Amino acid sequence: MEELDRVRHAVRLVDVSRVYSVGKAQVVGLRRVNLTVDMGEFVVISGPSGSGKTTLLNIVGGIDFASEGRVLVLDVPIGDYDETFRATFRLTNTGFIFQSYNLISTLTAVENVMFPMQLSGKSSGALREEAMALLKTVGLSDRSSHLPWQLSSGEQQRVAVARAMANDPSIVLADEPTANLDHDSAKIVRELLAELNRRGKTVFVVTHDNDIIGLPGIRHYEMLNGELKVLV
């Protein structure tokens, strides 16, 4: 906790560009993006499909890397390190929520939440206890033994929210977390994201959902053709 108290910013991007090679062509994903996110902020990025939103989120999460510029997460220049370091850093410091849930089909709900905890060194009993507590926070303790196919889309996404919190990360990254959900399930996920932010988590969401964009206290940006524009 003391180390996090000394962190200046949750995320800082300085002139970040991302260019992909597709055959002989060069495709620009991001164009000199500058962004600073303080600890505990709730940032929402909207924009049309293909504008670079997910690319930006993946770079912040260390899944992708910048072609140019500087990427600092919790003041760590993650682009300066290899994939092994970035993978460990992701596991420890960031929680991901995906549009397609990305649950492991052969694991139960509680086992999916336990999965990111495997490197913690704790006993399986302790891991299960922590995972059950997280499922309780998303209202699914009674569905802990169900496989993903036995859960509704909304329930799967709530399991994904619980899994994102498995290692108590400082930053939660969500890519279109309500896109595949019905109205009631989407409302629950929005409320969970807002609650995580109230608990002090930095929340970084890419979305088309106007109800997320309309949440109080957010900072809203729009991406167009790989460029970032602040709206709120």
N, C-alpha and C positions, 0 to 999 in steps of 0.2 A: 504494500500500500504506500509506503514511504517513497518508493521509486516512482510510482504513478503520480504522487503529489509533486514531484519535480518535473514531470513532463509538461512542456509548454503547449504543445498542440497534439490533438488526436491524429490529424492528417494535415500534411502540407505538401502541395504540389507546386512545383516551380517550373514554368515553361515546358510542361510535359506534352510530348507528341508521341503518337504511335502510328507507325507505317508498316503495312503488311505487304509482302511480295506475293502476288497471285500470278503465277507464270512469269511473264516478263513485265507485267504491270505492277505499279505501286499504288496501293489503296491506302488512303489516309483515314485512320480511325479517330485520332485526336489531333487537334491543332493548338499547340502552345497553351495548354490549359494551366491556369493558376487558381489555386483554391487553398484556403486555410480553414480548418474545422477545429474549433476548440473542444476540449474535453467536456462531455455532457451535452453537446448540441444534438439537435435532430435536423438532419439535412435531407431534403427531398429533391431529386433530379427528375424532371419530366422531359418530354420531347418525343418526336416521331421515331418509329422503328428505324434502325440503321443510323441513328444520329450519333452514336458513340457512347450511350449511357452505360451499357453493360461492359464495354471495353474499359471505361473509367472505373467502374466498380471492381472489375477483375484486377486492374492495376493496383488499386488501393489495397485489395485483399492479397496481393502477391501471387495471384494465379497467372496473370500476364505481366509483362514488363514494358517499361517505356523505351521507345527508340531514342528519345532525347529528353533531357530535363531531369529534374530531381524529384524523387518520391520519398517522403518521410512519413512513417507511421509510428506514432508514439515517440517521435523524435529519432527513430531509427531509420537510416537510409537503406531501405530494404533492397533497392536495386543494386547495391554494392556487394551483395552476398549471393551465394549460390542457391540452387533450388532446395538443397537439404536444409539450409538455415531458414529459408523462407517458409518451408513446410512446417518446421517446428514453431516458427514465429506465428504463423497462421493458427495453428492448433492451440497455442497458448493465449493469444491475444485477440483473435477475431472469431466471431460466430457468423456462419453463413445461413441464409434462408433463401431457397431457390424457388422459382416459379413452378418447377416440376417436382418439388419436394425432395427428390434425390434420396429417398429412403432405401435401405437395403432390403430387397424383397423377401429374403430368407430369414430375416431377423424380426422379432416381435417389436412392439412399440418401445418397451423398456430397454430391449437390447440395442435398438437403434440409438437411443439416448445415451446408453452406456458406451457405445462404440468409440466416440472421440476421447473418452476418459482412459482408454486402455494403457496409455503410457504414463499415467500418473503414479503408478507403483502401489496403489491402494488395492486392498483385497476385493475379490469379486462381490462379496457381501456388502462392503462399503460402497462400491460403485452402484450396485443395484439400489441400495437405500437412497443414494443421492439422485439417481435417475427417477426413482418413484416420486421423490419430493418435487422434482421438476415437472413430471407429468401431472402431479396434483395442481401445480400453479397454472397449468393450461387446461385444467378441468378434465383430464383424461386418465386419472388413476384407475378407473374401472375398466379401461381398455388396454391396460399395459401388456396383456398376454396376446393381443391380436396382431396378426401379420398385416402389413400395409394394405393388401387387397381386401382385407376384412374391415377396413376403415373407410369412411367417406372422404372426399377430397378435403373438406374442411378439417376433419380430424387428422388426416395425414399432415396437413400444413401446421397444425398445432403441435404435432409430434416434432416436426422440423424446427419449430420455434424452441421447444424444450431442448432439442439436440444442440441448437445453436448456443444455448446457455450452459452446455455441459461442463465447460472448463472455466466458467465465470469470466468470460472475455470482457475487455474494456470497450470493444467496438463490435456492433452488430451490423452486418451488411445484408441487405435484402434486395433481391432482384425480382421485381414484379410479384411480390408475395401474395397479392389478392387476385391476380389475373384469372386464375382458373376456378375461383370460388363463387358460390351463390351469395346472395345479399347478406344473409345472417352470418355465414361463416366468415365472409370478408370483414364484417363489423367486429367479430371476435378477434380476428388477427390484427386489425387496426388498433383495437383496445390493448392488445398484448404489447404491440410495439410502443404505444404511448406509455404503458406502464413500465416497460424496460427503461425508457428514457427518464421517467420520473425517478427511477431507482439509481440514476446516475450514469447509465450506459450511453455512450455516443452511438446514435442510430443514423445510418446512412442508407437511404432507400431510393431505388430506381423504380418509377411507377408511372402508369397512366391513370391511376385511381384518383379522381378528383376529391374524394373524401379523405384520402391521406394528405393530398396537397392542401386541403382546407383545415387540417388539424392545427390547433393553436400552438404558437411558439416555435414553429418550424422555420428553417431558412430554405427558401425555394429557389432553385436554379432551373434553367432550361438549356438543353443541348440542341444545337442545330449544326449539322455538317461538321461535327467534331469540335465545335466551339462552345464554350460555356458562358452563359449569360445569367447574371443574378436578377431575380424577379422580386424577392422579398428578403 
